Structure formats: structure tokens, C-alpha cells
Amino acid sequence: MINECNRCLNVEGFDSFFKKPIRITSSGVCNICKEWEKYSRFFQEFRSIARFQLSKIFETVKKKEYEYDALVSLSGGKDSSTALILAKEKYKLNVLSFTIDKGNFYRGVQETINELTDNLGVDHIFIKVPKSVMVPLFRFGISTLSTGGIQCKICAGLVHIPILSRFLLNHNIPIVLTGLDLWEIQDGYLFNLNQGMKIENPFLYTLPNLRSRWNKYQIPIEDCLNLLQRFSNGQTFLRLKKEFLQITNNLLSRYRLNSSEIEAVNKLKFYDIALTALEISSKKRQLELLKRYRWAPPRDLYTGELVGTDCKIGGVVNAIATFKQKRRMWSSRIRAGLVTKEEALEEIFRKKPNLTSICATLKELGFSQLENRLIAGWNNRIFGDLYDINLINEINKNLN
Ligand SMILES: [Zn+2]
């Protein structure tokens, strides 16, 4: 019989990717929940303080008559859409929103974005990154899965952050609002605590990299190289490294800020606020709000779970995750109070992964096999914990 946490979905065992044990303590909760008990009071305090400061910040900014009060990076998914709705409707901010189309949208997302920004009366800009730039990154990320999402780290650090920074510079916008949700802020907070980092209010300082580091591009690149090295060796590592650096160099040559821009960004004074995380404590409520503004999830999501509604690359990764991995992912949401255990299980088992759509996306990226180029491929014990090999075999049969 499996021994499951009373509070979240974690079960007793060893987390081989993060190299730490999951134990069920004598009180029936797991060690992660137990650890969180210690910190949750401080975290809630940060949240109350940020909520209190929020109205004051918004009032001050409104008085100053900027071109725009706030910038919202709108991915079209549920969380950034929520941030945009709250900014405009609840706080009456004059918002500029922008979307970077990286070729990773589900069908219909552009239309959803147009409709939402029209209904709200918000100025909005689409930026399209050419497929030839993003596809090699997506291909690389998917064929070296199990490294914790190389595609996400590089997309965020080398594409998203520099484009966002230029918006701030060009329009002199005093507030950035992010759609990060409560569990993401909570997990980030815990991670930083465990790293022994100095903690600022995680709801009011959500983009530390944008503020403090000169050569910030090196950080995600080094992180990814370390992961590649952990999971490959010898010639394979050298080959992967060369390919990876070609991809990142191409992105850097297109989007990196030059030194005077970096200097200017460092001088900028702006707030970056996790508005969705501050305002939304229940996923049910969030969906009710979104429904009122006619936001609908993409019709061709790859599973029944309402996660990563803005990126079909993430959709593939989520669809092939094992139940063990999903337990871990949903446990974070349960700990944050966004869903109950029952609601999480309902989402996980609502639908079988949609093989047809998953294969269509993989074909679009040029795959004829869902391969894993790391040590021992999908047979690596660690990867077996993370990805469902039976489903991968089925996908590969369908791809042929
Ligand atoms: Zn637990």
C-alpha cells in the first residue's frame, strides 16, 4: 500500500531528480508540507504587507500621469489574463499589454487575446519571433527533456526578459504586473530560502534578475550547461554543448540588451508585482472571474488539466509526465490552497492525453521520433520517474 501525505499528493519515496527523500512524518503529512508549516506564517505576512502597499503604489502612480501606469506581459494563458483583468477592472490602471508569439500557441490563443484586450479596452502589441529562431530551441529542449526545461529557462532569460526590458525603457512604465500565481511565488520563496538567499517581499520583487545582474544571460546558460553535463558525458556532452551554444548565441545576437541599455535598465525604478498571486487564492474563483470576461481555455489542450494554457511545448511535457511527477506538481498547488486534493486528482484524470494533438506538435517541430539524447535515453532510472515510457512508446508508434 502506498503511504500518501494527509495534506498533499506526495507519497513516500525518493525524488531522484531533486535528490531528496519524501517522507511521511508521524503526524501523517509529508516532510515538504511539514517544512512549509514553518515558513507559511512569514509568507502570509509578506502577502498581507504587499496587499496593503498595492493600493498605495497604484494611487501614487496614477497621480503622476505616465503614458502607461503598468505593463502586463500577456501570454494568453489563464494567469496573465487574470492579471490584466484585475489591473484594468479592479484597479483602473492604464495598461499596456504585449504578447510574444513564439510559435508555441495552442489554436485560438491569438483570437482570445484580441477579444480580451478589445473587451477591456487595453492597448496591446503582438511581437512575433520567427519560427526559425524558436524551433531549434524547442527541438533541443524536447530531445533533452529531464533537464528541467531548458527551453523555458532560455526562452525566459534570453527572449522574454530583454524584450520586456525594452518596453520599460521605451515607454518609461513604472509598474510591471506578472501573472505568476500563488504556488509559483510560494515555491520560489522556498527555493530562495533553501539557497540561503536574502529574501525581499516575493510578491513585490518577482523579477530579481532584471534588476541586479549585469551579465544576466550567463546565468540561465550556465544552469542549462550544468544540467546537460549531469545527464550526458564525453562526446555526447560536447556535441550537445556545441549545439546548445549555437542556439543561445543566435538568440543573444538578436535580443540581448547592449551595455548602454543594461545601464539604463539598471537605473530604472519600477515595481514588479505578482498581481495574480496577490489576488487569487482559489482556482475555482479565478475561473469564475475569467469566465465573466469570456476567457476560455484552448480547445485542444493535451490533457484535461488546466495548466500551461499558453504554451503547447509545455503541454507536450506535461502530457508525458508520470503520475508520480504530477503528484509532485499538483502538491505545490494544494499547499498554496489553490485547489483541494480531490480537485487536483479530478484534473489529472479528467482526460487521457490527446495523442493526435501531441504528435501534430512534434511533427511541426520536425520530430519523427520523440527521442531523448541524454544518458541511457528514456531508460535512465531518473527519467523513468519523470516521464511515462508507455505513453512515449505510443507516441512514437503514432509518429511513424
Ligand atoms: Zn504533503
Residues whose N, C-alpha, C, O or C-beta is under 5 A from the ligand:
A	BS01	ZN	C5 R7 C8 N10 V29 C30 C33
